[in-house]
Amino acid sequence: AAFEELKTTYPALAAIPITNEASVRNFLTKANCSDDCVSMFLAQALGAAMNARTGAFGDQSVFFGGVCRPVDTILDVILRVSVPTDRDVRVAYKTLLDDVNNTRAIRCASVS
């Protein structure tokens, strides 16, 4: 049920072939950034989206592309429709989400 909710919130995650908890582990384990980097982009996006369900994680702001934004806003922009088609864009977002997921992102204070 949690994954179905995430797919509704972030439609790009629907590209992940997940049916149960074991398939989540399998997908995350096999993800890589060779060739088109789609699987690793989606793995990092899924991890960040799952973490963002805890509120505080999604509320933190990080610096990316010259702008300070909350993680929730970044996820909404990245995953609103579908997987980005440009590989360089996917790799940049994958790297950002990897940094966010592993607390290496540059934190900042966003002003609404």
ChimeraX commands (.cxc) that place a marker at each C-alpha (Angstrom):
marker #1 position 0.00,0.00,0.00 radius 0.5
marker #1 position 2.87,2.42,0.78 radius 0.5
marker #1 position 4.38,1.99,-2.69 radius 0.5
marker #1 position 1.00,2.57,-4.36 radius 0.5
marker #1 position 0.73,5.83,-2.40 radius 0.5
marker #1 position 4.23,6.85,-3.50 radius 0.5
marker #1 position 3.39,6.12,-7.15 radius 0.5
marker #1 position 0.34,8.37,-6.84 radius 0.5
marker #1 position 2.39,11.17,-5.27 radius 0.5
marker #1 position 5.38,10.69,-7.61 radius 0.5
marker #1 position 4.18,9.20,-10.95 radius 0.5
marker #1 position 7.74,8.62,-12.25 radius 0.5
marker #1 position 8.12,5.87,-9.63 radius 0.5
marker #1 position 5.54,3.81,-11.53 radius 0.5
marker #1 position 8.43,2.82,-13.83 radius 0.5
marker #1 position 9.77,0.60,-11.03 radius 0.5
marker #1 position 8.65,-3.06,-11.32 radius 0.5
marker #1 position 7.67,-3.56,-7.68 radius 0.5
marker #1 position 5.04,-5.98,-6.46 radius 0.5
marker #1 position 6.16,-6.76,-2.89 radius 0.5
marker #1 position 8.88,-6.11,-0.31 radius 0.5
marker #1 position 11.24,-8.66,-1.84 radius 0.5
marker #1 position 10.97,-6.97,-5.24 radius 0.5
marker #1 position 11.89,-3.64,-3.60 radius 0.5
marker #1 position 15.08,-5.17,-2.17 radius 0.5
marker #1 position 15.83,-6.86,-5.48 radius 0.5
marker #1 position 15.39,-3.61,-7.44 radius 0.5
marker #1 position 17.53,-1.59,-5.04 radius 0.5
marker #1 position 20.26,-4.24,-5.01 radius 0.5
marker #1 position 20.50,-4.49,-8.80 radius 0.5
marker #1 position 20.28,-0.76,-9.57 radius 0.5
marker #1 position 23.30,0.74,-11.34 radius 0.5
marker #1 position 24.28,3.79,-13.34 radius 0.5
marker #1 position 25.76,2.07,-16.35 radius 0.5
marker #1 position 24.28,2.82,-19.77 radius 0.5
marker #1 position 21.20,5.03,-19.24 radius 0.5
marker #1 position 21.37,5.25,-15.41 radius 0.5
marker #1 position 17.58,4.87,-15.11 radius 0.5
marker #1 position 17.64,2.10,-12.50 radius 0.5
marker #1 position 20.01,3.95,-10.15 radius 0.5
marker #1 position 18.09,7.21,-10.63 radius 0.5
marker #1 position 14.88,5.39,-9.70 radius 0.5
marker #1 position 16.52,3.60,-6.75 radius 0.5
marker #1 position 17.76,6.89,-5.28 radius 0.5
marker #1 position 14.40,8.53,-6.00 radius 0.5
marker #1 position 12.53,5.70,-4.29 radius 0.5
marker #1 position 14.81,5.89,-1.26 radius 0.5
marker #1 position 14.34,9.65,-0.97 radius 0.5
marker #1 position 10.58,9.38,-1.46 radius 0.5
marker #1 position 10.33,6.70,1.24 radius 0.5
marker #1 position 12.47,8.82,3.57 radius 0.5
marker #1 position 10.39,11.93,2.82 radius 0.5
marker #1 position 7.32,10.23,4.27 radius 0.5
marker #1 position 8.79,11.00,7.72 radius 0.5
marker #1 position 8.22,14.76,7.40 radius 0.5
marker #1 position 11.50,16.04,8.84 radius 0.5
marker #1 position 13.46,14.46,5.97 radius 0.5
marker #1 position 11.28,16.08,3.32 radius 0.5
marker #1 position 11.24,19.41,5.14 radius 0.5
marker #1 position 15.04,19.81,5.15 radius 0.5
marker #1 position 16.35,22.18,2.51 radius 0.5
marker #1 position 19.33,21.48,0.29 radius 0.5
marker #1 position 21.27,23.52,-2.24 radius 0.5
marker #1 position 21.10,22.35,-5.86 radius 0.5
marker #1 position 21.41,24.20,-9.14 radius 0.5
marker #1 position 21.95,27.52,-7.45 radius 0.5
marker #1 position 18.73,27.30,-5.44 radius 0.5
marker #1 position 17.89,26.29,-1.87 radius 0.5
marker #1 position 14.76,24.10,-1.82 radius 0.5
marker #1 position 13.05,21.63,0.52 radius 0.5
marker #1 position 13.59,17.97,-0.41 radius 0.5
marker #1 position 9.81,17.57,-0.86 radius 0.5
marker #1 position 9.84,20.30,-3.52 radius 0.5
marker #1 position 12.82,18.75,-5.29 radius 0.5
marker #1 position 11.11,15.34,-5.35 radius 0.5
marker #1 position 7.95,16.92,-6.73 radius 0.5
marker #1 position 9.90,18.59,-9.54 radius 0.5
marker #1 position 11.98,15.50,-10.38 radius 0.5
marker #1 position 9.22,12.87,-10.14 radius 0.5
marker #1 position 6.06,14.80,-11.03 radius 0.5
marker #1 position 5.53,13.22,-14.44 radius 0.5
marker #1 position 8.07,10.69,-15.64 radius 0.5
marker #1 position 11.73,9.73,-15.56 radius 0.5
marker #1 position 13.81,12.57,-17.05 radius 0.5
marker #1 position 14.72,11.66,-20.62 radius 0.5
marker #1 position 18.16,13.30,-20.68 radius 0.5
marker #1 position 20.88,11.05,-19.20 radius 0.5
marker #1 position 22.94,13.98,-17.87 radius 0.5
marker #1 position 19.88,15.31,-16.05 radius 0.5
marker #1 position 19.14,11.84,-14.60 radius 0.5
marker #1 position 22.74,11.50,-13.38 radius 0.5
marker #1 position 22.68,14.97,-11.79 radius 0.5
marker #1 position 19.42,14.21,-9.99 radius 0.5
marker #1 position 20.64,10.74,-9.03 radius 0.5
marker #1 position 23.75,12.27,-7.50 radius 0.5
marker #1 position 21.71,14.87,-5.62 radius 0.5
marker #1 position 19.34,12.22,-4.25 radius 0.5
marker #1 position 22.27,9.98,-3.30 radius 0.5
marker #1 position 23.78,12.90,-1.37 radius 0.5
marker #1 position 20.43,13.68,0.29 radius 0.5
marker #1 position 19.82,10.03,1.19 radius 0.5
marker #1 position 23.31,9.74,2.69 radius 0.5
marker #1 position 23.36,13.18,4.41 radius 0.5
marker #1 position 26.08,14.57,2.14 radius 0.5
marker #1 position 23.92,17.25,0.48 radius 0.5
marker #1 position 24.69,20.88,1.21 radius 0.5
marker #1 position 22.00,22.00,3.62 radius 0.5
marker #1 position 20.65,25.52,3.57 radius 0.5
marker #1 position 17.80,27.59,4.91 radius 0.5
marker #1 position 15.02,28.16,2.42 radius 0.5
marker #1 position 12.77,31.16,2.68 radius 0.5
marker #1 position 9.18,30.72,1.55 radius 0.5
marker link #1:1,2 radius 0.2
marker link #1:2,3 radius 0.2
marker link #1:3,4 radius 0.2
marker link #1:4,5 radius 0.2
marker link #1:5,6 radius 0.2
marker link #1:6,7 radius 0.2
marker link #1:7,8 radius 0.2
marker link #1:8,9 radius 0.2
marker link #1:9,10 radius 0.2
marker link #1:10,11 radius 0.2
marker link #1:11,12 radius 0.2
marker link #1:12,13 radius 0.2
marker link #1:13,14 radius 0.2
marker link #1:14,15 radius 0.2
marker link #1:15,16 radius 0.2
marker link #1:16,17 radius 0.2
marker link #1:17,18 radius 0.2
marker link #1:18,19 radius 0.2
marker link #1:19,20 radius 0.2
marker link #1:20,21 radius 0.2
marker link #1:21,22 radius 0.2
marker link #1:22,23 radius 0.2
marker link #1:23,24 radius 0.2
marker link #1:24,25 radius 0.2
marker link #1:25,26 radius 0.2
marker link #1:26,27 radius 0.2
marker link #1:27,28 radius 0.2
marker link #1:28,29 radius 0.2
marker link #1:29,30 radius 0.2
marker link #1:30,31 radius 0.2
marker link #1:31,32 radius 0.2
marker link #1:32,33 radius 0.2
marker link #1:33,34 radius 0.2
marker link #1:34,35 radius 0.2
marker link #1:35,36 radius 0.2
marker link #1:36,37 radius 0.2
marker link #1:37,38 radius 0.2
marker link #1:38,39 radius 0.2
marker link #1:39,40 radius 0.2
marker link #1:40,41 radius 0.2
marker link #1:41,42 radius 0.2
marker link #1:42,43 radius 0.2
marker link #1:43,44 radius 0.2
marker link #1:44,45 radius 0.2
marker link #1:45,46 radius 0.2
marker link #1:46,47 radius 0.2
marker link #1:47,48 radius 0.2
marker link #1:48,49 radius 0.2
marker link #1:49,50 radius 0.2
marker link #1:50,51 radius 0.2
marker link #1:51,52 radius 0.2
marker link #1:52,53 radius 0.2
marker link #1:53,54 radius 0.2
marker link #1:54,55 radius 0.2
marker link #1:55,56 radius 0.2
marker link #1:56,57 radius 0.2
marker link #1:57,58 radius 0.2
marker link #1:58,59 radius 0.2
marker link #1:59,60 radius 0.2
marker link #1:60,61 radius 0.2
marker link #1:61,62 radius 0.2
marker link #1:62,63 radius 0.2
marker link #1:63,64 radius 0.2
marker link #1:64,65 radius 0.2
marker link #1:65,66 radius 0.2
marker link #1:66,67 radius 0.2
marker link #1:67,68 radius 0.2
marker link #1:68,69 radius 0.2
marker link #1:69,70 radius 0.2
marker link #1:70,71 radius 0.2
marker link #1:71,72 radius 0.2
marker link #1:72,73 radius 0.2
marker link #1:73,74 radius 0.2
marker link #1:74,75 radius 0.2
marker link #1:75,76 radius 0.2
marker link #1:76,77 radius 0.2
marker link #1:77,78 radius 0.2
marker link #1:78,79 radius 0.2
marker link #1:79,80 radius 0.2
marker link #1:80,81 radius 0.2
marker link #1:81,82 radius 0.2
marker link #1:82,83 radius 0.2
marker link #1:83,84 radius 0.2
marker link #1:84,85 radius 0.2
marker link #1:85,86 radius 0.2
marker link #1:86,87 radius 0.2
marker link #1:87,88 radius 0.2
marker link #1:88,89 radius 0.2
marker link #1:89,90 radius 0.2
marker link #1:90,91 radius 0.2
marker link #1:91,92 radius 0.2
marker link #1:92,93 radius 0.2
marker link #1:93,94 radius 0.2
marker link #1:94,95 radius 0.2
marker link #1:95,96 radius 0.2
marker link #1:96,97 radius 0.2
marker link #1:97,98 radius 0.2
marker link #1:98,99 radius 0.2
marker link #1:99,100 radius 0.2
marker link #1:100,101 radius 0.2
marker link #1:101,102 radius 0.2
marker link #1:102,103 radius 0.2
marker link #1:103,104 radius 0.2
marker link #1:104,105 radius 0.2
marker link #1:105,106 radius 0.2
marker link #1:106,107 radius 0.2
marker link #1:107,108 radius 0.2
marker link #1:108,109 radius 0.2
marker link #1:109,110 radius 0.2
marker link #1:110,111 radius 0.2
marker link #1:111,112 radius 0.2
view
